[in-house]
Amino acid sequence: MLGSLYLFVSGLLMDTIGLHRFAFHTQVGYAWVALAVLHLSLNWGRVKVCWGHRFWHGDRERVQHLEPHQETGRRNLLVWAAAIAGSFFLGRLLPYRSTAELPDGMTDVGLYYHQWSKPGAAQALGAILNWGEPPARYKTYPDAEQIKLPNPQGYQGLSLETAIATRRSQRDYTDAPLSLIQLSRLLHLAQGITQSDRELRSVPSAGALYPLEIYTVVHRVEGLPAGIYHYAVQTHQLERLKSGDFRTNLVMAGLGKGFLAKASVCLVISAIFQRTRWKYRVRTYRYVLMEAGHLGQNIYLTATSLELGACAIGAFFG
């Protein structure tokens, strides 16, 4: 009786003021339901006889004391336990969806995701119970040609305040090639390792999981053939994946942005979502997008400090 009253009152509060995200509501609800089902399963024989007598003979007849059949009781207990376990894990695995909180007529997929990925008790419990094996911390191409980059240390550029104040998106570039040391500094300050004992990088990352990868499409770099390279963070090297001129391909992928063909280097940022998903589950996409912004700002400020032009674009196929 007390359990039913608790669930009724807390349910009203949940719908009225949003206590469905209160940390203990879900767990206590599961506990009360489990206890109620356990009680019914152990006394199912008596419950059937009781309701049968009440329905056919009224409340004035006393119900004869009957011992429940042990085998039937065990079977019922197993069935109910399986139902509880199945419902629990299904509810924990499914993302939270509440259209009641969304404005009428709202169809924006981004807003739906924003609502579904808000933290709640079920998501917190799922994060604890569902930690699996994380993927490799570093992506490598062992069969690719490895090109060692120069030591990026030793350059004294603009102050942080000056770089922030003078940063602009530049779309007009000269024909002068980029030097290899400039590319080395650009990649290192974008997301290179800055604390080797803990493998921390120059860019912040949720849980220090670092899901982002940088691919360098080289057009004009001194001493470096044109082609597509992967930046190997752990060793501060470039891994050559393909050789050739890919400027036309970049312009097509960039929805006709002609200045992509004029840049000496184009940095393509990709993400390995599983690096973050194994820990943060439904909030992964939020964190990866924010980290892409952090990385982009590092590139902007470094390019400004190196007196290079840079422009980030989001218009591309993919």
N, C-alpha and C positions, 0 to 999 in steps of 0.2 A: 504494500500500500504506500509506504513511504517512498519506495523507488519510483512508483508511478507518479506520485505527486511531484517528486523532484524533476523527473523528465518532462512533465507537463509545464511546470513553472519555468524551467530553464529553456524549454523550447520556445515559450512565449518571449522570453528575454532575448533569445537568439534572433528571432525574426524581427523583434522590435528595435533593438539597439545594436545588433550585429555581434552578439557574444558567441557566434559560431567560431570565432577566432580566439576565444578565450582558451588558454593553454590546457585547462583541465576538463573542459566540457566533454570533449570526445572520449577521453580515456574513462572518465566516470560513467558516461553513458554506456560504453561497452561493458564496463564492470557490472552495472545494474542489469543490463539485458542478459549477460551471461549467467548471473545469479538467478534471475527469474526463469530462464530456460532450464537451468540445472534443477531448480526446485520442481518445475512442472514435469520434467522427464523422470525424476525419482518418484513422483507421486501421481503419475499419469493414470494408473488404475483407479485410485481413489477419486481423482477428479472426474473421470468418466462416470463412475457409479454415482457420485454426488450430484452431478448435473442431470443424470438420468432420472434419479429419484425426484429431484426438484421439478423436473419438467413433467413427469408422469403423475407423481403423487403429492406434489406441493411441498411446502416447507415444514409442515407439522410432523412428518414422519422422520424419525431419526435414521440416519444412514448407518447401515451395518458396517462394522469395522472389518475391512478386508485387507489382507496382505498382498501387495503387488507381486506379480509373477517376476521372479528375478531375471529370467532370460529376456522377457519382454522389456523390462526396465533397462537392462544393459543395451539392448538394441536401440531403444529410443534415445538413450543417452548418447550413443555413438552418432546417431543420425543428427541430433540437435547440435552436438559438438562440431560435426563436420559442417553443418549449415552456418554456425557462428564463425568458424575459421574461414570458410569461403567468403562470407560477407565481409569479414574484417579485412582480409587481404585484397579483395576486390575494391573495397572502399579506399584502401590505402594506395593502391596502384593507380586508380583512375585519378586524373587531375581534377582539382576543385573547379566546379562550374556553377556560377551563380548569375543568371540573367536578371534576377530581381534587383541587383545593384546597378544595372546598366540603364541608361536613359532609354525611354521608349523610342523605337525606330532606329537605334544605334546598330550599325552593321560593320563598323570598322574592325577588321581582324586584329589590328595592333592593340586596340583598347580591350578586346576580348582577352587577348593573351595577357595583357597587363592585369586584368582582374583575376584570371585563372592562376597566375603565378605569384600572387601575393602569399606571404608566409602564413601558415596556419598550423594547428596541432598535428593534423594528418601528415602534412609535408615534413614537419620537424621529426616526427616519429619515423617516417619513411626514409629520411636522410640518414638516420641512425642505423636502421635495419637493412638498408640496401647498399651500403658501401661495398663495391666490388673491387676487382683488380684494376687499378688505373692503367691507361695505355702508356706507351713509352714516352718519357719526358722530352726526348729529342727525336726529331725526324731526320733521318740520314739517307743518303743515296750512295751506298758503298761501292757501286759499280761505276759511279760518275767520276770524272776527272776532278781532283781536289786542287784548288788554287788557294794558296796561303795569302791572306791579306796582310798589308803592312801594319805595324804596331800603331794603334790609333791614338796613343797617349802623346802628350807634349804640346798640343795646340792650344793657344790662348786666344779665344775668339771674343765675341761680344759678351757683355754682361747679360745676366738673365733679364734684367729690367729692360735693357736696350733691345734685346731680341724679341721680347714680348711686344714692346711698343712699336717696333718697326716691321713686324711680321706682316706680310701681305701675300695673297694668292697671285702668283706670277704665271702668265701664259705665254709670254714672249721670251724665247731663249736664243742665245748666240750659237754659232756653229763650233765654238771651242769645245774640245773634248774635256770630259771630267778626268781628273787624275785619280790614280788608284788609291792614293792616301785619302783623298776627299771621300771616295766611296767607302773606304774602310771606316772612317770616322762617322760618316752618316749612318752606316749600319750598326756600328757599335753603340752609338748614342741613341739610336732608335729603340733597340731592345737587346743590346749586348749584355754579357755577364759583368757585373760591377762588384760583386762580392763572391769570390770563387769558392770559399769554404762552405757557403750555403747555397751557391748557385743562384743568387738573387740577381735580378737584371735592372736595367735602367728604366723600365716601365713597370707600373704597379699592376698586380694581377690578383684576382680573388683566390685566396688560398695558395698563392704563389704557384699556380698550376700552369700558367703561360700557354694558352691554347693557340696563340697566333704564330704563323709562319710568314716569312718574307721571301718572295721570289723576285729576282732582279732581272728585268729585261734590258739588256745592254745594247745601246746603239753606238755611242762614242765614248769609250773609256780608254785612256792610254795604257797600252800593254795588255789589253783584254779583248779577245775577239768578240764580235757581236753574237748575241745568243741569249738563251734563258738560263739563269743560274738560281740555285737555291742557297740561301744564307744559312750555313751551319753554325748555329749560335755557340755550341759547346766548344768548338775548335776555332772559331772566328775565321772560317774559310768559306769560299764559294765552291759550290758543286755544279759543274757544267752539265746541264740536262739536254740542251739542244743548241746547235750552232746555226747561225743564219740571221737574216734580217727579218724581224717580225713587226716592223712599224705599220705595215698595212693591216696586219691582223689586229694590232692594238687599236687602231682607229676604227675598224669595223666593230670590235668588241665594245669600244667606248662610245658607241652611238654617234660616230662621225666627228668626234672631237679631234680636229686636225693637229692641235698643238702636241698631242701625244707622239706624233711622228717627229717632232722637232726637238723633243727632250733628249738629253744625252743618256739618261737612265729613267726607266719607269719601275717603281716599286709596287708589286702586287701583294696585297695582304690577304692571306687566307686563314682559316681556322680549323683546328681539329677539335670539334665540339666535345668529343668523348673525354678529353682531358679535364674538362670542367663538369660535364654531365654526371660522371660517376659519383661526384660529391654533392653537387648543387641541384641536380635533377631538373625540375621544371623552371628553375630560375636561370638556367644556363644561358639562354639566349640574351637575357638582360645583361649578364656579366660580360659575355663575349663582345657585345656591341659597345659597352662602355670601354672595354680594353682596346678595342679598335680605335676609339677616339683618343685614348691616352697615347697609343702608339703614333697615331697621325700627328698629334701635337708635338711629340718628340721629333718627328721628321721635320715638321715645319720650323721649329725653333733651331734645330741643328743646321738646316739648310740656310736659314737666315744668318746664323752665326758664321757659317762658312762663306757667306756672300753668294749663295746660290739661289736661283729661283725655284719655287715649288708650288704645286697646286694639287689639292686633293679633289677627286671626282667620285661621285657615287652613281653616275650614269653609265652603266655597263650591263652587258648580257651575262647572266649567271645567277 
